[in-house]
Structures are given as C-alpha cells and as structure tokens.
Amino acid sequence: MPNGSSIITTNSIQAEDSSAYLIDYAGTKAAIKNTTFGLAKQLAQRGIRVNSVAPGPIWTPLQVVGGQLAENIPTFGKDTPLGRAGQPSE
C-alpha cells in the first residue's frame, strides 16, 4: 500500500465489555481491535493510517438469531443519542 493509504476496521463495544451470551463474538472483536492497534504501530512509519470504527448498536441479522437476548430486542439501541439502533445502510 502506498504512503497516504488507510485501513479501516469495524468493531464493537464487545471488544472492551463483553456480554456473557456473546463471548465468541466479543473474542473476535477483541482480536480485530488488537490487530488494528498492531497494524497502526507497524504501518505508521510507512505513512499508512489504521483506524477502527465502533458504530454502536446496529440492526443486523445477528441481533435476531441470538445476538441479543429476546427480552432486549424491544429496547435495542434506545439508549443512544438517536433513540434507536442504526441501520446497516447508515
């Protein structure tokens, strides 16, 4: 990659504060976070920027197949500034 390039990863609060029922998902997000930090350190000297984005609660197929407990679905994302979970297209 040439100088000035960017690598952007997506992440989740689960990388920092995992839910008991999402331990496999949280583990992958923690790995992405650590990989992002390592790449940033490794590639900075080449002028390549590495960042991660953690967008907050987003409605995805994961939510309705066990990504959220059934009792959490009605209020999923209500505690955000928008008052709702985001949509993938956003």
Summary of the structure (lengths in Angstrom):
residues: 90
radius of gyration: 15.5
end to end distance: 27.9
largest distance: 48.0
contacts: 212
relative contact order: 0.19
helix: 48%
strand: 13%
